[in-house]
């Protein structure tokens, strides 16, 4: 799954935040049940439900924060990347990043591109990228920086 076609609206962010809070309340309730329940099939089923709720809460929380989903992670099956508006933050010059453009031809999917020292955007095939609205570090680059 790729990034949303557009950033969430304020009302969508508020609803996502409300749902995340409700999910955490349910997870707390399940944690209390797990403390009282002896190991067995019910305990395992409740743990699975709690873990699914935690994953859903994390994804919703990322969505409301404007974080995009990217290439599947081998364990979690997805990982999050932070998408930046080009008018708020610029990537390092000539670093290949994911870019999103304002047209609907790509259905909101990112492309590979970079920005030059003059502030012009380019696709990796050396074609000029017009109407770039957002960018993000590529997942492998982002993971490498986190380990450094």
C-alpha positions in Angstrom: 0.0 0.0 0.0 1.3 3.4 -0.9 0.8 6.8 0.6 -2.7 8.4 0.7 -3.6 10.4 -2.4 -3.7 13.5 -0.2 -2.8 14.5 3.3 -5.6 14.0 5.8 -8.0 16.9 6.4 -8.2 18.3 10.0 -11.6 16.5 10.5 -10.1 13.2 9.3 -7.1 13.7 11.6 -9.4 14.4 14.6 -11.4 11.3 13.8 -8.3 9.2 13.4 -6.9 10.5 16.7 -10.3 9.7 18.4 -10.2 6.2 17.0 -6.6 5.7 18.1 -7.5 6.8 21.7 -10.5 4.4 21.7 -8.2 1.6 20.5 -5.8 2.2 23.3 -8.6 2.1 25.8 -9.7 -1.3 24.5 -6.1 -2.5 24.6 -5.8 -1.5 28.3 -9.0 -3.4 28.9 -7.6 -6.4 27.2 -4.4 -6.2 29.2 -6.4 -6.3 32.4 -8.2 -9.3 31.1 -5.0 -11.0 30.3 -3.6 -10.4 33.8 -6.7 -12.3 35.2 -6.9 -15.1 32.6 -4.8 -18.2 32.9 -2.8 -19.3 29.8 -4.9 -21.2 27.3 -6.8 -20.7 24.1 -8.8 -17.7 25.3 -5.6 -16.1 26.6 -3.9 -16.6 23.2 -7.0 -15.3 21.3 -7.2 -12.1 23.5 -3.4 -11.5 23.0 -3.9 -11.8 19.2 -6.8 -9.3 19.3 -4.8 -6.9 21.5 -1.8 -7.1 19.1 -4.1 -6.4 16.1 -5.5 -3.4 17.8 -2.1 -2.1 18.6 -1.1 -2.5 14.9 -4.3 -0.7 13.8 -3.7 2.1 16.3 -0.1 2.6 15.0 -1.3 2.7 11.4 -4.1 5.2 12.2 -1.7 7.3 14.3 0.7 7.4 11.4 -2.0 8.4 9.0 -3.3 11.3 11.1 0.3 12.5 11.5 0.8 12.5 7.7 3.1 9.5 7.5 2.9 7.3 4.5 3.0 3.6 4.1 5.8 2.2 1.9 7.6 -1.1 1.0 6.6 -4.0 3.1 8.9 -4.8 6.1 9.7 -8.5 6.4 8.4 -8.8 9.9 5.6 -6.2 10.3 4.6 -6.4 6.5 4.8 -2.5 6.3 6.9 0.3 7.5 6.3 4.0 7.9 8.0 6.8 6.1 7.6 10.5 6.8 6.4 12.6 3.9 7.4 16.2 3.9 5.7 19.1 2.0 8.2 20.7 -0.3 7.3 24.2 1.0 8.1 23.2 4.6 11.3 21.2 4.2 13.8 20.5 1.4 15.7 17.2 1.0 19.5 17.2 0.6 20.6 18.4 -2.8 21.0 15.6 -5.3 19.9 12.8 -2.9 17.5 10.4 -4.6 14.2 10.6 -2.6 10.5 9.6 -3.2 8.6 12.4 -4.7 4.8 13.0 -5.2 3.5 15.3 -7.9 0.2 17.2 -8.1 -1.3 15.4 -11.2 -3.6 12.4 -10.9 -1.8 10.4 -13.6 0.1 8.3 -11.0 -2.8 7.8 -8.6 -0.8 9.2 -5.8 2.1 6.8 -6.1 5.6 8.2 -5.5 8.4 8.5 -8.0 12.1 8.6 -7.6 13.6 12.0 -8.0 15.9 14.7 -6.6 16.3 18.4 -6.2 19.3 20.3 -7.6 21.2 23.2 -6.1 18.9 25.7 -7.9 15.8 24.1 -6.4 14.6 22.4 -9.6 13.1 18.9 -9.3 14.2 16.0 -11.5 13.1 12.4 -12.0 15.9 9.9 -11.9 15.7 9.5 -15.7 16.8 13.1 -16.0 13.4 14.5 -17.0 12.2 17.6 -15.2 9.6 16.9 -12.5 6.9 19.5 -12.4 4.4 20.3 -9.5 6.3 18.3 -6.9 4.2 18.6 -3.7 6.0 16.2 -1.2 9.0 14.1 -0.8 10.3 11.4 1.6 13.5 9.5 2.2 13.5 6.1 0.6 12.8 3.4 3.1 16.3 1.8 2.7 18.0 5.1 3.2 15.8 5.9 6.1 16.6 2.6 7.8 20.3 3.0 7.2 20.3 6.4 8.9 18.4 5.1 11.9 21.1 2.4 12.4 24.0 4.9 12.0 
